[in-house]
Amino acid sequence: MTTLKDQMQVLGQQARHASRAMAAADTNAKNRALLATAQALTAQAEALLQANALDMAAGRASGLEPAMLDRLELTPTRIEAMIEGLEQVAALADPIGAITDMRYMPSGIQVGRMRVPLGVIGIIYESRPNVTVEAASLCLKSGNACILRGGSEAIHSNMAIALCIRQGLQAAGLPEFAVQIVATTDRAAVGELITMPQYVDVIVPRGGKGLIERISKDAKVPVIKHLDGVCHVYVDDFADVEKAIPIAMNAKTHRYGVCNAMETLLVAFSVAEKVLLPLIDQLQAKGVELRGCNRTRAIKSGVQQATEQDWYAEYLAPILAIRIVDSLEEAIAHINKYGSQHTDAIVTENYTRARRFLREVDSSSVMVNASTRFADGFEYGLGAEIGISTDKIHARGPVGLEGLTSQKYIVLGDGHVRR
């Protein structure tokens, strides 16, 4: 009898073999695979909706929360967005093979660096079947093979999407095992996937904090991850209030359950009343629960007392912590202590203070006069993203095509020998 470990080993072997072909594939073949997948999704749209209906029915029966059901659901509009995403990735420049930093050395050799694929990427994610397309498209375009393990609640949707991807690969003459879906819903499959360094080069988890913590702790393969999105907006003494209020509103209320939503608002004392009086009215009108420091609560009623834990909290909900600070230094210190190194923004008209904020805030994205909601691969011009990394090694911030590659040194000589 074939065990789960055996099944995962086979997936790994097939992915490793396919990764060699993908690394050698030219740009045209990769683009043909992406566009053929888009055509397959178009042709199979009704089958995708039927498969998703099975997942939605099972999700409702098992008591999935409304937010999870929303992420799980496929609609004609969402299928069209997946197709558009494939076309956008096909239109992006291919990073593989790009040579940079070529220079002559005193010995006469030329030394430079070439961008190359990572190899086999394992991606573990929850709920959203559109991630299957996003992940596969980025891995394909960057010359990698991938093993995708979606949430058990989306198994029918993911398998239907995988069939379309397989058709796209076959149409382009690329190995169908370049993209593989873990077909079992057994959670033990994740444990196997993250402990196969002989076959898997990197793991990318996309999901809740519990999932990412578990993978980070147990993986024997490098992990590209972020645990929390505790994002801040700091309204500086020199802020334009007409900019500050819409930025703060967008950062908090554009979408609540996303990692780049603002969770704590910091406001300089000198502009606190001018900013908070109208802003709190607008937030409360949106149904946002506010938790503030004593000085915030003295400005406006209806604000609950913030605790120490509120400064660390990633709410992913219509809840916002507010703190009034006395200086730029205090704001930066607060962010570096309580933040998660994800995305933080300053609203200011003072160029020098903006530059200092950019330099001293230790986060993967730091912004001036813009909403934290822009921390996104698509908004950064990367096309689809595979996730956001708050690590400092290899990839940091939104991880697009270049984040799924590495570099190797290349040396050009003409009979040179070292003396």
Secondary structure by P-SEA (a helix, b strand, c coil): cccaaaaaaaaaaaaaaaaaaaaaccaaaaaaaaaaaaaaaaaaaaaaaaaaaaaaaaaaaacccaaaaaaacccaaaaaaaaaaaaaaaaccccccccccccccccccccbbbbbbccbbbbbbcccaaaaaaaaaaaaaabbbbbbbccccaaaaaaaaaaaaaaaaaaacccccccccccccccaaaaaaaaccccccbbbbbccaaaaaaaaaccccccccccccbbbbbbcccccaaaaaaaaaaaccccccccccccbbbbbccccccccaaaaaaaaaabbbbbbcaaaaaacccccccccccccccccccbbbbbbbccaaaaaaaaaacccccbbbbbcccaaaaaaaaacccccccccccccccccccccccccccbbbccccccccccccccccbbbbbbbbcccccc
